[in-house]
Amino acid sequence: MAMPPDSAVDAEALLASEIQELGSDVIGLQEVDYFLGRSNNHNQTGNVATVMKASDWAFAPSLMGSPDDDWRNPNSEDAKIVTNKDPEALPGYGIGMVSTIPVTSWHRLDLTGSPVGVFMAFPVDGKMKKFYVRDHPRSALAAHLENGWLIINTHLSFVPGFNLLQLIKIKRWANKLGVKDKSKILIMGDMNIPFRKIATGFTWNSLVTGKTFPSWQPKVQIDYFLSQSLSSTDIQSTIHAHAGMSDHLAVQIEVATSRSRD
């Protein structure tokens, strides 16, 4: 979601338009900045909360500083969960969640980054060039909602295999957070796993089916909503068209039984 400084005004208008069109109760954000210079020193998660008029938001830094510059791993002195009730923290980059439904508690699971990176292609002067990109620590951010739901948001490693190990840890963690009704547990996010059967495993279901990345010409699905109890027939899902705000398509579900949208 980081935007160049000279497009800040247009980006803010586009963000407001997209968020209002979604009309979601809960939004999970990946690759968001917290007071970084490259995004005009905005709290991007807080900006989304303002547009939604949300009661609660939280940001979980994956790294301190900007991923474009020198950065470091979070340490014991850094705030691992920054919220609207305690917004003081150093600038960083990570994931966020915003909810119009009151959040009774936030939880974080730290996920170690891969010790090796990968070569990734990026457009430079009209040509695709490969660069070695090192991985960084990841996390999962969970919200206990006042209505009894547990929503977990994450952004997993881009290193094949390592992201699957991270997802397995999140699935185990999800069942240890005190929600007995498994139909009220959701895991969502950018999982960087292009094979749906691998992402779901044997005991979880994918509630969305469709290509989500890259947004301008989708070729694979790497963004998911996972549930142990619900199936695609229990919900209404939408993969929204490319609107210019992200290199991923926005994925949305509506759970009819609770009349809530995520």
TORKOL-4160 file (C-alpha; in steps of 0.2 Angstrom, whole numbers, padded with zeros to 4 digits, m for minus):
262
<pt num="1" X="0000" Y="0000" Z="0000"/>
<pt num="2" X="0015" Y="0012" Z="0001"/>
<pt num="3" X="0013" Y="0026" Z="m0012"/>
<pt num="4" X="0026" Y="0038" Z="m0019"/>
<pt num="5" X="0025" Y="0056" Z="m0011"/>
<pt num="6" X="0019" Y="0065" Z="m0027"/>
<pt num="7" X="0004" Y="0054" Z="m0028"/>
<pt num="8" X="m0002" Y="0056" Z="m0010"/>
<pt num="9" X="m0018" Y="0066" Z="m0013"/>
<pt num="10" X="m0024" Y="0054" Z="m0026"/>
<pt num="11" X="m0019" Y="0039" Z="m0016"/>
<pt num="12" X="m0029" Y="0045" Z="m0001"/>
<pt num="13" X="m0045" Y="0048" Z="m0012"/>
<pt num="14" X="m0043" Y="0031" Z="m0020"/>
<pt num="15" X="m0041" Y="0023" Z="m0004"/>
<pt num="16" X="m0057" Y="0031" Z="0003"/>
<pt num="17" X="m0066" Y="0026" Z="m0012"/>
<pt num="18" X="m0061" Y="0008" Z="m0012"/>
<pt num="19" X="m0064" Y="0006" Z="0007"/>
<pt num="20" X="m0081" Y="0013" Z="0006"/>
<pt num="21" X="m0085" Y="0002" Z="m0009"/>
<pt num="22" X="m0080" Y="m0013" Z="0001"/>
<pt num="23" X="m0091" Y="m0009" Z="0016"/>
<pt num="24" X="m0083" Y="m0022" Z="0026"/>
<pt num="25" X="m0084" Y="m0025" Z="0045"/>
<pt num="26" X="m0066" Y="m0031" Z="0046"/>
<pt num="27" X="m0052" Y="m0028" Z="0035"/>
<pt num="28" X="m0035" Y="m0037" Z="0035"/>
<pt num="29" X="m0020" Y="m0027" Z="0028"/>
<pt num="30" X="m0003" Y="m0033" Z="0022"/>
<pt num="31" X="0012" Y="m0023" Z="0017"/>
<pt num="32" X="0007" Y="m0008" Z="0026"/>
<pt num="33" X="0018" Y="0006" Z="0033"/>
<pt num="34" X="0018" Y="0014" Z="0050"/>
<pt num="35" X="0025" Y="0032" Z="0049"/>
<pt num="36" X="0038" Y="0029" Z="0035"/>
<pt num="37" X="0045" Y="0043" Z="0024"/>
<pt num="38" X="0041" Y="0033" Z="0008"/>
<pt num="39" X="0022" Y="0034" Z="0012"/>
<pt num="40" X="0022" Y="0052" Z="0018"/>
<pt num="41" X="0024" Y="0047" Z="0037"/>
<pt num="42" X="0006" Y="0040" Z="0037"/>
<pt num="43" X="m0001" Y="0027" Z="0049"/>
<pt num="44" X="m0009" Y="0018" Z="0035"/>
<pt num="45" X="m0019" Y="0006" Z="0046"/>
<pt num="46" X="m0025" Y="0021" Z="0055"/>
<pt num="47" X="m0030" Y="0029" Z="0039"/>
<pt num="48" X="m0041" Y="0014" Z="0034"/>
<pt num="49" X="m0049" Y="0015" Z="0051"/>
<pt num="50" X="m0053" Y="0033" Z="0049"/>
<pt num="51" X="m0062" Y="0030" Z="0033"/>
<pt num="52" X="m0071" Y="0015" Z="0040"/>
<pt num="53" X="m0076" Y="0025" Z="0056"/>
<pt num="54" X="m0070" Y="0009" Z="0065"/>
<pt num="55" X="m0069" Y="0006" Z="0083"/>
<pt num="56" X="m0053" Y="m0003" Z="0083"/>
<pt num="57" X="m0037" Y="m0005" Z="0073"/>
<pt num="58" X="m0020" Y="m0014" Z="0076"/>
<pt num="59" X="m0003" Y="m0014" Z="0067"/>
<pt num="60" X="0010" Y="m0028" Z="0069"/>
<pt num="61" X="0027" Y="m0023" Z="0063"/>
<pt num="62" X="0037" Y="m0036" Z="0054"/>
<pt num="63" X="0052" Y="m0026" Z="0053"/>
<pt num="64" X="0058" Y="m0009" Z="0060"/>
<pt num="65" X="0061" Y="0004" Z="0047"/>
<pt num="66" X="0058" Y="0003" Z="0028"/>
<pt num="67" X="0060" Y="m0013" Z="0018"/>
<pt num="68" X="0067" Y="m0001" Z="0004"/>
<pt num="69" X="0081" Y="0004" Z="0016"/>
<pt num="70" X="0091" Y="m0002" Z="0030"/>
<pt num="71" X="0080" Y="m0011" Z="0042"/>
<pt num="72" X="0081" Y="m0022" Z="0058"/>
<pt num="73" X="0071" Y="m0036" Z="0066"/>
<pt num="74" X="0059" Y="m0031" Z="0080"/>
<pt num="75" X="0067" Y="m0034" Z="0097"/>
<pt num="76" X="0060" Y="m0035" Z="0115"/>
<pt num="77" X="0059" Y="m0017" Z="0117"/>
<pt num="78" X="0049" Y="m0014" Z="0102"/>
<pt num="79" X="0030" Y="m0014" Z="0103"/>
<pt num="80" X="0024" Y="m0030" Z="0094"/>
<pt num="81" X="0006" Y="m0024" Z="0093"/>
<pt num="82" X="0002" Y="m0006" Z="0090"/>
<pt num="83" X="m0017" Y="m0001" Z="0093"/>
<pt num="84" X="m0028" Y="0014" Z="0093"/>
<pt num="85" X="m0028" Y="0013" Z="0112"/>
<pt num="86" X="m0008" Y="0013" Z="0112"/>
<pt num="87" X="m0002" Y="0020" Z="0096"/>
<pt num="88" X="0016" Y="0024" Z="0102"/>
<pt num="89" X="0029" Y="0015" Z="0092"/>
<pt num="90" X="0044" Y="0017" Z="0080"/>
<pt num="91" X="0041" Y="0018" Z="0061"/>
<pt num="92" X="0040" Y="0001" Z="0053"/>
<pt num="93" X="0032" Y="m0011" Z="0040"/>
<pt num="94" X="0020" Y="m0025" Z="0043"/>
<pt num="95" X="0002" Y="m0031" Z="0043"/>
<pt num="96" X="m0014" Y="m0023" Z="0051"/>
<pt num="97" X="m0032" Y="m0026" Z="0055"/>
<pt num="98" X="m0046" Y="m0014" Z="0056"/>
<pt num="99" X="m0063" Y="m0018" Z="0064"/>
<pt num="100" X="m0080" Y="m0009" Z="0066"/>
<pt num="101" X="m0085" Y="m0023" Z="0077"/>
<pt num="102" X="m0077" Y="m0020" Z="0095"/>
<pt num="103" X="m0061" Y="m0030" Z="0098"/>
<pt num="104" X="m0060" Y="m0038" Z="0115"/>
<pt num="105" X="m0042" Y="m0043" Z="0113"/>
<pt num="106" X="m0027" Y="m0044" Z="0101"/>
<pt num="107" X="m0014" Y="m0057" Z="0099"/>
<pt num="108" X="0002" Y="m0060" Z="0089"/>
<pt num="109" X="0011" Y="m0075" Z="0084"/>
<pt num="110" X="0030" Y="m0071" Z="0079"/>
<pt num="111" X="0036" Y="m0081" Z="0063"/>
<pt num="112" X="0054" Y="m0082" Z="0059"/>
<pt num="113" X="0059" Y="m0077" Z="0042"/>
<pt num="114" X="0068" Y="m0089" Z="0030"/>
<pt num="115" X="0087" Y="m0089" Z="0032"/>
<pt num="116" X="0089" Y="m0089" Z="0013"/>
<pt num="117" X="0081" Y="m0077" Z="0001"/>
<pt num="118" X="0075" Y="m0079" Z="m0018"/>
<pt num="119" X="0078" Y="m0070" Z="m0034"/>
<pt num="120" X="0063" Y="m0060" Z="m0039"/>
<pt num="121" X="0059" Y="m0050" Z="m0055"/>
<pt num="122" X="0055" Y="m0032" Z="m0054"/>
<pt num="123" X="0052" Y="m0019" Z="m0069"/>
<pt num="124" X="0067" Y="m0008" Z="m0071"/>
<pt num="125" X="0067" Y="0005" Z="m0086"/>
<pt num="126" X="0053" Y="m0005" Z="m0095"/>
<pt num="127" X="0063" Y="m0022" Z="m0093"/>
<pt num="128" X="0061" Y="m0036" Z="m0080"/>
<pt num="129" X="0077" Y="m0038" Z="m0070"/>
<pt num="130" X="0080" Y="m0051" Z="m0056"/>
<pt num="131" X="0086" Y="m0046" Z="m0039"/>
<pt num="132" X="0091" Y="m0056" Z="m0024"/>
<pt num="133" X="0078" Y="m0052" Z="m0010"/>
<pt num="134" X="0081" Y="m0058" Z="0008"/>
<pt num="135" X="0067" Y="m0063" Z="0018"/>
<pt num="136" X="0062" Y="m0055" Z="0034"/>
<pt num="137" X="0052" Y="m0060" Z="0050"/>
<pt num="138" X="0033" Y="m0062" Z="0048"/>
<pt num="139" X="0019" Y="m0063" Z="0060"/>
<pt num="140" X="0000" Y="m0067" Z="0062"/>
<pt num="141" X="m0011" Y="m0054" Z="0070"/>
<pt num="142" X="m0027" Y="m0061" Z="0078"/>
<pt num="143" X="m0043" Y="m0051" Z="0084"/>
<pt num="144" X="m0055" Y="m0058" Z="0096"/>
<pt num="145" X="m0071" Y="m0049" Z="0091"/>
<pt num="146" X="m0085" Y="m0045" Z="0103"/>
<pt num="147" X="m0097" Y="m0056" Z="0093"/>
<pt num="148" X="m0087" Y="m0071" Z="0097"/>
<pt num="149" X="m0077" Y="m0072" Z="0081"/>
<pt num="150" X="m0058" Y="m0075" Z="0080"/>
<pt num="151" X="m0050" Y="m0067" Z="0064"/>
<pt num="152" X="m0032" Y="m0070" Z="0060"/>
<pt num="153" X="m0023" Y="m0060" Z="0047"/>
<pt num="154" X="m0005" Y="m0064" Z="0040"/>
<pt num="155" X="0007" Y="m0061" Z="0026"/>
<pt num="156" X="0018" Y="m0076" Z="0024"/>
<pt num="157" X="0036" Y="m0078" Z="0017"/>
<pt num="158" X="0039" Y="m0078" Z="m0002"/>
<pt num="159" X="0051" Y="m0093" Z="0000"/>
<pt num="160" X="0042" Y="m0109" Z="m0006"/>
<pt num="161" X="0040" Y="m0122" Z="0008"/>
<pt num="162" X="0045" Y="m0110" Z="0022"/>
<pt num="163" X="0028" Y="m0101" Z="0020"/>
<pt num="164" X="0019" Y="m0118" Z="0022"/>
<pt num="165" X="0028" Y="m0121" Z="0038"/>
<pt num="166" X="0023" Y="m0104" Z="0044"/>
<pt num="167" X="0005" Y="m0107" Z="0039"/>
<pt num="168" X="0005" Y="m0124" Z="0049"/>
<pt num="169" X="0010" Y="m0115" Z="0065"/>
<pt num="170" X="m0004" Y="m0102" Z="0062"/>
<pt num="171" X="m0017" Y="m0116" Z="0060"/>
<pt num="172" X="m0011" Y="m0124" Z="0077"/>
<pt num="173" X="m0011" Y="m0107" Z="0085"/>
<pt num="174" X="m0028" Y="m0103" Z="0080"/>
<pt num="175" X="m0035" Y="m0117" Z="0089"/>
<pt num="176" X="m0026" Y="m0112" Z="0105"/>
<pt num="177" X="m0034" Y="m0095" Z="0107"/>
<pt num="178" X="m0050" Y="m0100" Z="0116"/>
<pt num="179" X="m0063" Y="m0101" Z="0103"/>
<pt num="180" X="m0072" Y="m0117" Z="0104"/>
<pt num="181" X="m0084" Y="m0115" Z="0089"/>
<pt num="182" X="m0072" Y="m0118" Z="0075"/>
<pt num="183" X="m0085" Y="m0110" Z="0063"/>
<pt num="184" X="m0080" Y="m0094" Z="0070"/>
<pt num="185" X="m0062" Y="m0095" Z="0067"/>
<pt num="186" X="m0055" Y="m0087" Z="0050"/>
<pt num="187" X="m0037" Y="m0086" Z="0044"/>
<pt num="188" X="m0035" Y="m0073" Z="0030"/>
<pt num="189" X="m0021" Y="m0065" Z="0021"/>
<pt num="190" X="m0007" Y="m0065" Z="0008"/>
<pt num="191" X="0000" Y="m0083" Z="0010"/>
<pt num="192" X="0012" Y="m0083" Z="m0005"/>
<pt num="193" X="0006" Y="m0101" Z="m0009"/>
<pt num="194" X="0000" Y="m0103" Z="m0027"/>
<pt num="195" X="m0008" Y="m0120" Z="m0024"/>
<pt num="196" X="m0024" Y="m0120" Z="m0015"/>
<pt num="197" X="m0024" Y="m0138" Z="m0010"/>
<pt num="198" X="m0007" Y="m0135" Z="m0001"/>
<pt num="199" X="m0014" Y="m0120" Z="0008"/>
<pt num="200" X="m0029" Y="m0129" Z="0014"/>
<pt num="201" X="m0021" Y="m0145" Z="0019"/>
<pt num="202" X="m0033" Y="m0159" Z="0025"/>
<pt num="203" X="m0043" Y="m0150" Z="0038"/>
<pt num="204" X="m0046" Y="m0132" Z="0032"/>
<pt num="205" X="m0056" Y="m0126" Z="0018"/>
<pt num="206" X="m0053" Y="m0111" Z="0006"/>
<pt num="207" X="m0068" Y="m0100" Z="0005"/>
<pt num="208" X="m0063" Y="m0091" Z="m0010"/>
<pt num="209" X="m0057" Y="m0098" Z="m0027"/>
<pt num="210" X="m0050" Y="m0087" Z="m0040"/>
<pt num="211" X="m0034" Y="m0079" Z="m0046"/>
<pt num="212" X="m0028" Y="m0064" Z="m0036"/>
<pt num="213" X="m0011" Y="m0059" Z="m0041"/>
<pt num="214" X="m0004" Y="m0049" Z="m0050"/>
<pt num="215" X="m0019" Y="m0037" Z="m0049"/>
<pt num="216" X="m0017" Y="m0031" Z="m0067"/>
<pt num="217" X="m0016" Y="m0048" Z="m0075"/>
<pt num="218" X="m0020" Y="m0061" Z="m0062"/>
<pt num="219" X="m0012" Y="m0078" Z="m0064"/>
<pt num="220" X="m0012" Y="m0087" Z="m0047"/>
<pt num="221" X="m0021" Y="m0087" Z="m0031"/>
<pt num="222" X="m0010" Y="m0083" Z="m0016"/>
<pt num="223" X="m0023" Y="m0073" Z="m0006"/>
<pt num="224" X="m0035" Y="m0084" Z="0005"/>
<pt num="225" X="m0049" Y="m0085" Z="0018"/>
<pt num="226" X="m0047" Y="m0102" Z="0027"/>
<pt num="227" X="m0060" Y="m0110" Z="0039"/>
<pt num="228" X="m0060" Y="m0127" Z="0047"/>
<pt num="229" X="m0079" Y="m0128" Z="0047"/>
<pt num="230" X="m0087" Y="m0116" Z="0034"/>
<pt num="231" X="m0086" Y="m0120" Z="0016"/>
<pt num="232" X="m0088" Y="m0109" Z="0000"/>
<pt num="233" X="m0107" Y="m0113" Z="0000"/>
<pt num="234" X="m0109" Y="m0105" Z="0018"/>
<pt num="235" X="m0103" Y="m0088" Z="0012"/>
<pt num="236" X="m0103" Y="m0076" Z="m0002"/>
<pt num="237" X="m0086" Y="m0072" Z="m0009"/>
<pt num="238" X="m0080" Y="m0058" Z="m0021"/>
<pt num="239" X="m0063" Y="m0055" Z="m0029"/>
<pt num="240" X="m0064" Y="m0037" Z="m0034"/>
<pt num="241" X="m0057" Y="m0029" Z="m0050"/>
<pt num="242" X="m0041" Y="m0020" Z="m0051"/>
<pt num="243" X="m0042" Y="m0002" Z="m0045"/>
<pt num="244" X="m0024" Y="0003" Z="m0044"/>
<pt num="245" X="m0021" Y="0003" Z="m0025"/>
<pt num="246" X="m0012" Y="m0014" Z="m0024"/>
<pt num="247" X="m0003" Y="m0027" Z="m0034"/>
<pt num="248" X="m0016" Y="m0040" Z="m0026"/>
<pt num="249" X="m0034" Y="m0040" Z="m0030"/>
<pt num="250" X="m0045" Y="m0037" Z="m0015"/>
<pt num="251" X="m0054" Y="m0053" Z="m0008"/>
<pt num="252" X="m0070" Y="m0051" Z="0002"/>
<pt num="253" X="m0082" Y="m0064" Z="0010"/>
<pt num="254" X="m0099" Y="m0061" Z="0018"/>
<pt num="255" X="m0105" Y="m0074" Z="0031"/>
<pt num="256" X="m0123" Y="m0074" Z="0030"/>
<pt num="257" X="m0126" Y="m0083" Z="0046"/>
<pt num="258" X="m0119" Y="m0069" Z="0056"/>
<pt num="259" X="m0123" Y="m0055" Z="0044"/>
<pt num="260" X="m0105" Y="m0049" Z="0045"/>
<pt num="261" X="m0093" Y="m0046" Z="0031"/>
<pt num="262" X="m0074" Y="m0048" Z="0032"/>
